[in-house]
Amino acid sequence: MTIATAWGVTAAEQDGSYPCDALVPAPARRLFRGVDVAAPPDVVYRWLCQFRVAPYSYDWIDNGGRRSPRRPLPWTWDLEVGQTFSRIFTLVSFVPDEHLTVRMNRSGSRLFGDVAVTYAVLAAGPSRSRLVAVLRTPQPTGRVGSVGTWLLAWGDLVMMRKQLLTFARLAAAEHRAQSSV
């Protein structure tokens, strides 16, 4: 494993089973990203739902220069399978306060291939959580596929690291504000 395939996650998180595992058939690869969050799972999950409207990573790259919202948007919390997330994903499954799983839609898969992602929110003590993202992609075949998979792993590390850290910061700030009232 390299930092591009497993960043910020524990061995137990890597050994776990995630809903995205059932979406992309074997043989497949999994990429892991994880962060600690100073907020309980319900607050983290609500921010994660806002991925519907914006990517929350480097907005100048993947959001047309528009800033991802920095205030809660309650309407994003009403999830239904089939909804579009951040223009290139479709919501496949979710359990409130636990996980949401998305898969590349047609336009996204033309660029990145068949990718399924589970964002899991795990309780980590009182008022603390872990936000773990697991990407599942087909195992590459041939040299071109291997290079594409390598590029996806490193590119995704940069973008998703920023995304998860942004969600963590926003959730922690909201939790601090709620706790001080």
C-alpha positions in Angstrom: 0.0 0.0 0.0 1.1 3.5 -0.7 -0.3 6.8 0.5 -2.2 7.1 -2.8 -4.1 3.9 -2.0 -4.6 4.3 1.8 -4.4 7.7 3.4 -5.5 8.4 7.0 -7.1 5.1 7.6 -6.6 2.2 10.0 -6.0 -1.4 9.2 -9.4 -2.2 10.6 -11.0 0.3 8.3 -9.2 -1.1 5.4 -10.4 -4.7 6.3 -14.0 -3.6 6.6 -16.8 -4.2 4.2 -18.5 -1.3 2.5 -21.6 -0.9 0.3 -19.5 0.1 -2.7 -17.9 -3.3 -2.6 -21.1 -4.8 -4.1 -21.2 -2.3 -7.0 -18.0 -2.9 -8.9 -17.4 -6.6 -9.6 -14.2 -8.4 -8.8 -11.4 -8.1 -9.6 -11.4 -4.6 -8.2 -9.2 -2.1 -6.3 -10.1 -0.1 -3.3 -8.7 3.2 -2.4 -9.1 4.5 1.2 -9.1 8.0 2.7 -10.0 8.9 6.3 -10.1 11.8 8.7 -10.9 12.4 12.4 -13.8 14.8 13.0 -14.5 16.7 16.2 -18.2 16.3 15.8 -20.8 13.6 16.3 -21.9 11.4 13.3 -25.2 13.2 12.7 -23.5 16.6 12.2 -20.8 15.0 10.0 -23.4 13.2 7.9 -25.4 16.4 7.3 -22.4 18.1 5.9 -21.6 15.0 3.8 -25.1 15.3 2.3 -24.2 18.7 0.9 -21.9 16.8 -1.5 -25.2 16.8 -3.6 -24.6 20.4 -4.5 -20.8 20.9 -4.6 -17.6 18.9 -4.4 -16.1 20.7 -1.3 -12.5 20.2 -2.6 -10.7 22.6 -4.8 -13.6 24.6 -6.1 -11.5 26.4 -8.8 -10.8 23.0 -10.4 -13.9 20.9 -10.0 -16.7 23.4 -9.2 -16.2 26.0 -12.0 -14.7 28.5 -9.6 -17.9 28.6 -7.5 -17.3 28.2 -3.7 -18.9 25.2 -2.1 -21.5 26.4 0.4 -20.2 27.1 3.9 -23.6 27.2 5.6 -25.9 24.2 6.2 -28.5 23.6 3.4 -31.2 21.5 5.1 -32.9 20.6 1.8 -29.8 18.5 0.9 -30.5 16.2 3.9 -33.6 14.8 2.2 -32.0 11.9 0.2 -33.5 9.6 -2.3 -31.7 6.9 -4.3 -31.1 8.2 -7.9 -30.3 11.8 -6.9 -27.3 13.4 -8.6 -24.3 14.3 -6.4 -21.9 16.9 -7.5 -22.8 16.6 -11.2 -20.9 13.3 -11.8 -22.3 10.8 -9.2 -25.6 9.1 -8.6 -26.7 8.2 -5.1 -27.0 4.4 -4.9 -27.7 3.8 -1.2 -27.6 5.5 2.2 -28.3 5.0 5.9 -28.8 8.3 7.7 -25.9 9.2 10.0 -23.9 6.1 8.8 -23.1 6.1 5.1 -23.9 7.3 1.7 -22.7 5.5 -1.4 -22.5 7.0 -4.9 -21.5 5.7 -8.3 -20.1 7.6 -11.3 -22.9 8.5 -13.7 -22.4 8.3 -17.5 -20.6 11.6 -17.9 -18.3 10.9 -14.9 -17.5 7.4 -16.0 -16.4 8.6 -19.4 -13.6 10.5 -17.6 -12.8 8.2 -14.7 -14.3 4.8 -15.5 -16.6 2.8 -13.3 -16.1 4.2 -9.8 -18.2 3.6 -6.7 -17.6 5.5 -3.5 -18.9 4.9 0.1 -18.5 7.7 2.6 -18.9 6.1 6.0 -19.4 8.1 9.2 -18.2 6.1 12.2 -18.7 7.1 15.8 -15.3 7.5 17.6 -16.3 8.5 21.1 -18.5 11.2 22.5 -18.9 14.0 20.0 -16.2 12.6 17.7 -16.3 10.7 14.4 -14.3 9.2 11.7 -15.2 10.0 8.1 -13.9 7.2 5.8 -14.2 7.2 2.1 -13.7 4.0 0.1 -13.4 4.1 -3.7 -13.9 0.9 -5.6 -12.7 0.6 -9.2 -12.2 -2.2 -11.6 -8.7 -3.9 -11.5 -6.7 -2.4 -14.4 -5.8 -4.6 -17.4 -2.8 -3.7 -19.5 -0.3 -0.9 -19.3 -2.7 1.9 -20.2 -5.2 0.8 -17.6 -2.4 0.6 -14.9 -1.3 4.1 -15.7 -4.9 5.4 -15.6 -5.4 3.7 -12.2 -2.2 5.1 -10.9 -3.2 8.6 -12.0 -6.7 8.2 -10.5 -5.3 7.1 -7.1 -2.9 10.1 -6.9 -5.3 12.7 -8.3 -8.1 11.4 -6.1 -5.8 11.6 -3.0 -5.3 15.3 -3.6 -8.9 16.1 -4.3 -10.5 13.8 -1.7 -8.1 14.8 1.0 -9.2 18.4 0.6 -12.8 17.4 0.5 -12.7 15.3 3.7 -10.7 17.9 5.6 -13.2 20.5 4.5 -16.2 18.5 5.7 -14.4 17.8 9.0 -13.7 21.5 9.5 -17.2 22.6 8.7 -18.8 19.9 10.9 -16.5 20.6 13.8 -17.2 24.4 13.5 -21.0 23.7 13.5 -20.7 21.4 16.5 -18.7 23.9 18.5 -21.3 26.6 17.7 -24.1 24.3 18.8 -22.3 23.3 22.0 -21.7 26.9 23.0 -25.4 27.9 22.8 
